[in-house]
Amino acid sequence: EAQVTQNPRYLITVTGKKLTVTCSQNMNHEYMSWYRQDPGLGLRQIYYSMNVEVTDKGDVPEGYKVSRKEKRNFPLILESPSPNQTSLYFCASSPSAGAPGSPLHFGNGTRLTVT
Amino acid sequence: AQSVTQPDIHITVSEGASLELRCNYSYGATPYLFWYVQSPGQGLQLLLKYFSGDTLVQGIKGFEAEFKRSQSSFNLRKPSVHWSDAAEYFCAVGFGNQFYFGTGTSLTVIP
């Protein structure tokens, strides 16, 4: 089954404790991205990747890191989480960003709470 | 700056009534346009998309959307709403290498 898999679904952590949220897709998509969803703000893009070893900042990259060493994986790293990073996070992939008819395929989300 | 506006934060409709969710965007050129639906606890599912051609596009679950270039709008419609349509709806645009989302419209369906 074609899917984007995020882990974990729920995560509670403390301020400053490094964490990684994993994302994997099995559709051989070139484009992957991370979003955070906050009430009243919709989805905001954190980082995106056009292909292996190619990553770029989205609209809200501060406090986050990503890597794209393999085509299928795109982990989101919070080196020193803070309470303002408490949010619902989504990973998404697309055959190719900007190409006609290439919508995003989303994972089921990771709810992160930083205390 | 690019922006996507969904002016209605929350809409309540009766089951069987028609529905229209509004979306406006601001870009220099015609972007790629999408509507997504998010059920509670789920990721976003694509309802429909537009990138060229016929300005009225059909999607899944009986939804349709109309692109109006003169109004920079891409409104979502459904002739008869079902209780299972209760969810949050997001309009999105693809422009360059990024996707931009509106703030969402929460739909409540009353019996």
Interface residues (C-beta under 8 A of the other chain):
Chain A: V4 Y31 S33 Y35 G40 L41 G42 L43 R44 Q45 Y48 M50 D56 G58 F90 A92 A97 G98 P100 G101 S102 P103 L104 H105 F106 G107 N108 G109
Chain B: V4 Q6 I9 Y32 F34 Y36 G41 Q42 G43 L44 Q45 L46 K49 F51 S52 F90 A92 G94 F95 G96 N97 Q98 F99 Y100 F101 G102 T103 G104
